[in-house]
Amino acid sequence: MRRICRYLPLFVLPLVSLQFANAQSGIDFGVGFGGASAPAAKTGLDPALNPCNLGSAGCQSTPSLSTFMIGVGGDLMLWKRFGVGMEANFEPSKKDYVILTQQSSGAGGPAFTEKLQSRITLYDFNGIFQPIKTKRVAVKLSGGIGGANVKFYDSGSSTSGLLGTQNFSQYFASSNHFQVHGGVGVQIYPGEHWWIRPEVNVHYVHNLNQFGRDSVLRYTVWVGYTFGQ
């Protein structure tokens, strides 16, 4: 919930601007649930976190991006066909990336595991075109620019007879990337203002070398409410 609240200020401005829009305008605000995917990188990481060829000694493979994401977003439809919008999509939990240290509890010694975990956030600002708009359904095409943030955390656990199991997690580093976004969705109105929108998006993220390609496929089901027309 704290991560959702962090992005709410991004959508205050369109809500305030509603009073200045014409009679055809409306505000859509929604929350999305879905996933994102991209293949794993073709190279791995050595114990010093430097790129290495898979199969060489000490080289670990990194995971693909295949994750659940939550989104918050808002659209300001200034006209029946055209509008602007913004959204942010993020992983609600961290995912294991590589193991840094692993020690068994052999000979009565302590067990220790340290690993690098990741969490990705995608955010973008878009222009919106509605080629089809009726009372019950609207087709939305969106495209724009934004950014991608990949955060890494140093996490792990240790187990000993004296202290039991101890867990830790701390921020390690982050990587920011420019991205271009495009998407298409069908917004269906079961009622007058409430809507549901299945949507497919493609994000082209510059230099996303944490994974195997620069394009990220994202698929989301949004649920929201329209203020105004």
N, C-alpha and C positions, 0 to 999 in steps of 0.2 A: 504494500500500500504506500509506503514512503517513496518508493521509486515512481509510482504513478503521480503522486502529489508533486514531485520534483518537476514534472513536465507540464503541470496545469497552467503556470503563468504564460506558457507559449500560446495559449488559446484564449487568454483574457482579452487581448486586443481585438480579435474579430468579433467577440461578443459585444464589446463596447461600441464597435463600429456599426453595429446593426441599425442604430437609429439614423445613420446617415445614408443608408442604402435606399434604393427606390422600392416601389411597391412590389416588384417581382422578386425581391431578395429574400434570402433565408439563411439561417445558420444550422449546419449539421454538426452535432457533437457526438462522438462515439468511442467505444472501447472495443478493441479487437483481440481475438484469440486465434493463434495459428502456429505456423512453423516457418523455418528457413533452412535452406540447404545449399551446400557447396562441397566439392570433393576435397579429399585430403591432399596436402602438398606432396609433390613427387620426391622431395628431399626430406631428410630428418634433421634431428638436433643432437649434438654431442653433449657430454656432461657440462660443458661450459656454455651451452645454449648457442653454439655456432652451427651454421648449416653443414650437413654432411651427407654423403651418399648412403642410401639405404643398403644394408648388408655389410657395411664396414663395422669394425669393432667399436662398441660403445654408442653406435648411432641408433637413436630411437625414432620410430615413425610418429607422426603427429596425427590427430584425429580429423575426420571430415566434420564439416558443419552440418549437423542434423539435429535441430533443436526446437523446442517449444518457445514461442515468443508472445508477449503481451504488448498491445499497442494502445495509445491514446491519440486522438486526432480531432481536428475541427476543419470544416469547410465554410467559407463565406461565398454564397452564390449571389453575386451582385446582379446578374441577369438570369433569364431562364436557361440559357445555354452555357454561360461562361461564369467562372468564379476562380477563387484562389483557396488554397488550403495548406495545412501543415500537419505533420504527424511524427511521432516517435515510437519506435518498436524496440523492445529490449528483452533479454533473457532474464527471467525472474530468479534463476539460480546459477551458480558457477558450474562449469564442466571441467573434468580432468583433461589436461593438455599433454604433459609429459611427467614422468617420475624423475625427480632429482636425486633422491637418496632412498635406498631401501635396505634395511638391516634386519635380519631374523633374530629371534630370541634364543639362538643356539647356545649351549653350554650355560644356561641359566642367565644369560645377559639380557638386556632390555631389547625390545622390538621397536624399530623406528622407521617411519615412512615420511618422506617429504616430497611433495609434488607441486607442479605448476598448474593452476587452474585458470580458466578464461571465462570472460563474459562479454558479449558483443551488444552494442546499441546502434541502431540505424535511425537517423532523423532526416527529414527533407521538407522543403518548401515547394509547393507545386502550383501550376496552372491547371484548371479543370475545364473540360468540355463535355457537355451533355448532348449527344446527338439524338437521344430519345428521352423524352420527359412527359410522363402522364401522371394522373392522380395516384396511381398505384405502383408504378415502376419507373426507374430512371437508369439509363446506362451512363456510367461515368468513366471518362478517359482522363488520366492524370499524368503529368510529367513535370520534372523539376530537378533541382539540385539540393545537395545537403552534405551530410558527413556520416562517417562510421567511426565508432570508437571501440577498440578492443582493449579491455583491461585484463591484467594478469595479477594473480594472487599467489603468494607463497603459503601453501597450506600443508598440514600434515598431522601426525599423531605419534605418540610414544607410549609404550606400555612397560611398566616395571612393577616388581613386587612391592616396592615401597609406596609409590604414588598412584598405582593403578594406571588407567588410560587418560592421557592428557591430549587435547586437541588444540590446534592453533591455526589462525588464518590472518594474513596481513597483506596489504597492498604491495605489489612488487613493481609494476610498470604499466604503461598504457601506450597505445599506438593510435594516432588519428589519421583518417584518410578522407579525401574528397570523394563524393559519389554523385552519380547521375541516376535518376529514378524514373521509371515508367510503370504504369499499372492500368488495369481495366477491372471494373466491378459492376455488378447489377444490384441496384438498391431497390428493395421491395418493401412496400408499406402495407403491413397487415391492418394497421389502423390509420388515423388521420396524420399523426406526427411520428409515431414510433416506426422504426425501420430495421431491417437486417440486410447486410450487404456482403455476399461472398466476393472475394477479390483476389486477383493474381498480380504480383508485382515482380519486376526485375530491377535489381540495383547493380549498377556497374561501379565498383569500388576501386579507385586507383591504387595500385601497389598493395593489394590485399595478400601479401606473401605468407600470412599465417595459415592460409588454406591454398587449395590447388588451382584456383582460378579467381579472376577479378569480379566475376558476375555471381550474384547471390539471388537465388529464386526464393521468393517469399509468398506464402498463401495464407490468407487471413479471412475469418468471418467476423465482420463488424456488427455491433448492435448499438443503436443510437436513437437520438431524438432530434427532430427538426423544429427550430424556433422560427416563426414567420411563415412565409408562403412555402 
